[in-house]
Amino acid sequence: MTQKVSEMAVKPVEKITRERLRAMRNGDTITTQCADGYDMDSQKNTAYAMQKMENCRFACKSDGLQLSVTRYGAS
């Protein structure tokens, strides 16, 4: 039995913006390097606020000051 493993492409960006979040498809992940904790919180809040407007779910994961946002289907 063979198992197919698919890797999602991670696209590095400067900022998490509404336009970038709207352009994402389900399963896409974007990553950014934040300047500080305040910048990270601001970008997370942008993603979480877009959930209602786009009728989907964005999951945010951080590793230090690196933030990754993944889009999932309807919540």
FIKOLZA-1660 file (N, C-alpha, C; in steps of 0.1 Angstrom, whole numbers, plus 5000, padded with zeros to 4 digits):
% residues 75
   i   px   py   pz ch aa at
   1 5008 4988 5000  A  M  N
   1 5000 5000 5000  A  M CA
   1 5009 5012 5000  A  M  C
   2 5007 5021 4990  A  T  N
   2 5015 5033 4990  A  T CA
   2 5006 5045 4995  A  T  C
   3 5013 5054 5001  A  Q  N
   3 5006 5066 5007  A  Q CA
   3 5011 5078 5000  A  Q  C
   4 5002 5086 4995  A  K  N
   4 5006 5098 4988  A  K CA
   4 5007 5110 4998  A  K  C
   5 5019 5116 4999  A  V  N
   5 5021 5127 5008  A  V CA
   5 5021 5140 5000  A  V  C
   6 5012 5149 5003  A  S  N
   6 5012 5162 4996  A  S CA
   6 5017 5173 5005  A  S  C
   7 5026 5182 5000  A  E  N
   7 5031 5193 5008  A  E CA
   7 5025 5205 5003  A  E  C
   8 5020 5213 5013  A  M  N
   8 5015 5226 5010  A  M CA
   8 5026 5236 5008  A  M  C
   9 5025 5244 4997  A  A  N
   9 5035 5254 4995  A  A CA
   9 5034 5266 5005  A  A  C
  10 5045 5269 5011  A  V  N
  10 5045 5280 5021  A  V CA
  10 5052 5292 5014  A  V  C
  11 5044 5303 5013  A  K  N
  11 5049 5315 5006  A  K CA
  11 5053 5325 5016  A  K  C
  12 5065 5329 5016  A  P  N
  12 5069 5340 5025  A  P CA
  12 5065 5354 5020  A  P  C
  13 5059 5362 5029  A  V  N
  13 5054 5375 5026  A  V CA
  13 5059 5385 5036  A  V  C
  14 5058 5398 5033  A  E  N
  14 5062 5408 5042  A  E CA
  14 5051 5411 5053  A  E  C
  15 5039 5411 5049  A  K  N
  15 5028 5414 5059  A  K CA
  15 5016 5405 5055  A  K  C
  16 5008 5402 5066  A  I  N
  16 4995 5395 5064  A  I CA
  16 4985 5406 5061  A  I  C
  17 4980 5408 5049  A  T  N
  17 4971 5418 5045  A  T CA
  17 4957 5412 5041  A  T  C
  18 4947 5420 5041  A  R  N
  18 4934 5416 5036  A  R CA
  18 4934 5410 5022  A  R  C
  19 4942 5417 5013  A  E  N
  19 4943 5413 4999  A  E CA
  19 4949 5399 4998  A  E  C
  20 4960 5397 5006  A  R  N
  20 4967 5384 5006  A  R CA
  20 4958 5373 5011  A  R  C
  21 4950 5376 5022  A  L  N
  21 4941 5366 5028  A  L CA
  21 4930 5363 5018  A  L  C
  22 4925 5373 5011  A  R  N
  22 4914 5370 5001  A  R CA
  22 4919 5362 4990  A  R  C
  23 4931 5363 4986  A  A  N
  23 4937 5356 4974  A  A CA
  23 4940 5341 4978  A  A  C
  24 4940 5338 4990  A  M  N
  24 4943 5324 4994  A  M CA
  24 4932 5314 4991  A  M  C
  25 4936 5302 4988  A  R  N
  25 4926 5291 4986  A  R CA
  25 4927 5282 4998  A  R  C
  26 4917 5273 5000  A  N  N
  26 4917 5264 5011  A  N CA
  26 4930 5255 5011  A  N  C
  27 4937 5255 5022  A  G  N
  27 4949 5247 5024  A  G CA
  27 4962 5255 5021  A  G  C
  28 4961 5267 5016  A  D  N
  28 4972 5276 5014  A  D CA
  28 4978 5281 5027  A  D  C
  29 4991 5282 5028  A  T  N
  29 4997 5288 5040  A  T CA
  29 5007 5299 5035  A  T  C
  30 5006 5310 5043  A  I  N
  30 5016 5321 5041  A  I CA
  30 5023 5324 5054  A  I  C
  31 5036 5328 5052  A  T  N
  31 5044 5330 5064  A  T CA
  31 5051 5343 5063  A  T  C
  32 5052 5350 5075  A  T  N
  32 5059 5363 5076  A  T CA
  32 5067 5364 5088  A  T  C
  33 5077 5372 5088  A  Q  N
  33 5086 5375 5099  A  Q CA
  33 5081 5388 5105  A  Q  C
  34 5076 5388 5118  A  C  N
  34 5071 5400 5124  A  C CA
  34 5082 5407 5131  A  C  C
  35 5080 5421 5132  A  A  N
  35 5090 5429 5138  A  A CA
  35 5091 5428 5153  A  A  C
  36 5079 5426 5159  A  D  N
  36 5078 5425 5174  A  D CA
  36 5065 5418 5178  A  D  C
  37 5062 5416 5190  A  G  N
  37 5050 5410 5195  A  G CA
  37 5038 5418 5191  A  G  C
  38 5038 5431 5192  A  Y  N
  38 5027 5439 5188  A  Y CA
  38 5024 5437 5173  A  Y  C
  39 5034 5437 5165  A  D  N
  39 5032 5435 5150  A  D CA
  39 5025 5421 5148  A  D  C
  40 5030 5411 5155  A  M  N
  40 5024 5397 5154  A  M CA
  40 5009 5397 5158  A  M  C
  41 5006 5403 5169  A  D  N
  41 4992 5404 5174  A  D CA
  41 4983 5411 5163  A  D  C
  42 4988 5422 5158  A  S  N
  42 4981 5430 5148  A  S CA
  42 4978 5421 5135  A  S  C
  43 4988 5413 5131  A  Q  N
  43 4986 5405 5119  A  Q CA
  43 4977 5393 5122  A  Q  C
  44 4978 5388 5134  A  K  N
  44 4968 5377 5138  A  K CA
  44 4954 5382 5138  A  K  C
  45 4952 5394 5144  A  N  N
  45 4939 5400 5144  A  N CA
  45 4933 5403 5130  A  N  C
  46 4942 5406 5121  A  T  N
  46 4937 5408 5107  A  T CA
  46 4932 5395 5102  A  T  C
  47 4939 5384 5104  A  A  N
  47 4934 5371 5099  A  A CA
  47 4922 5367 5106  A  A  C
  48 4921 5368 5119  A  Y  N
  48 4909 5364 5126  A  Y CA
  48 4896 5373 5122  A  Y  C
  49 4898 5386 5119  A  A  N
  49 4887 5394 5115  A  A CA
  49 4882 5391 5101  A  A  C
  50 4891 5386 5093  A  M  N
  50 4888 5382 5079  A  M CA
  50 4879 5369 5078  A  M  C
  51 4880 5361 5089  A  Q  N
  51 4872 5349 5089  A  Q CA
  51 4857 5352 5087  A  Q  C
  52 4852 5362 5093  A  K  N
  52 4837 5365 5091  A  K CA
  52 4834 5370 5078  A  K  C
  53 4843 5378 5072  A  M  N
  53 4841 5384 5059  A  M CA
  53 4842 5374 5048  A  M  C
  54 4851 5365 5049  A  E  N
  54 4854 5355 5039  A  E CA
  54 4847 5342 5041  A  E  C
  55 4840 5340 5052  A  N  N
  55 4832 5328 5056  A  N CA
  55 4842 5316 5055  A  N  C
  56 4853 5317 5061  A  C  N
  56 4863 5305 5062  A  C CA
  56 4870 5306 5076  A  C  C
  57 4880 5298 5077  A  R  N
  57 4887 5298 5090  A  R CA
  57 4902 5300 5087  A  R  C
  58 4909 5308 5094  A  F  N
  58 4923 5310 5093  A  F CA
  58 4929 5306 5106  A  F  C
  59 4939 5297 5105  A  A  N
  59 4946 5292 5117  A  A CA
  59 4960 5299 5117  A  A  C
  60 4964 5305 5129  A  C  N
  60 4976 5312 5130  A  C CA
  60 4986 5303 5139  A  C  C
  61 4998 5302 5135  A  K  N
  61 5008 5295 5143  A  K CA
  61 5020 5303 5143  A  K  C
  62 5027 5304 5155  A  S  N
  62 5039 5313 5156  A  S CA
  62 5050 5304 5161  A  S  C
  63 5062 5308 5156  A  D  N
  63 5074 5302 5161  A  D CA
  63 5084 5314 5163  A  D  C
  64 5085 5318 5175  A  G  N
  64 5093 5330 5178  A  G CA
  64 5085 5342 5172  A  G  C
  65 5091 5350 5163  A  L  N
  65 5085 5361 5156  A  L CA
  65 5080 5357 5142  A  L  C
  66 5081 5344 5139  A  Q  N
  66 5076 5340 5126  A  Q CA
  66 5062 5335 5127  A  Q  C
  67 5053 5341 5119  A  L  N
  67 5039 5338 5119  A  L CA
  67 5035 5331 5106  A  L  C
  68 5027 5320 5107  A  S  N
  68 5022 5312 5096  A  S CA
  68 5007 5313 5097  A  S  C
  69 5000 5316 5086  A  V  N
  69 4986 5316 5085  A  V CA
  69 4981 5306 5075  A  V  C
  70 4972 5297 5079  A  T  N
  70 4967 5287 5069  A  T CA
  70 4952 5289 5068  A  T  C
  71 4947 5288 5056  A  R  N
  71 4932 5290 5053  A  R CA
  71 4926 5276 5053  A  R  C
  72 4914 5275 5059  A  Y  N
  72 4906 5262 5059  A  Y CA
  72 4892 5266 5054  A  Y  C
  73 4884 5256 5051  A  G  N
  73 4871 5258 5045  A  G CA
  73 4862 5265 5055  A  G  C
  74 4849 5265 5051  A  A  N
  74 4839 5272 5059  A  A CA
  74 4839 5267 5073  A  A  C
  75 4837 5277 5082  A  S  N
  75 4838 5273 5097  A  S CA
  75 4825 5268 5102  A  S  C
% end
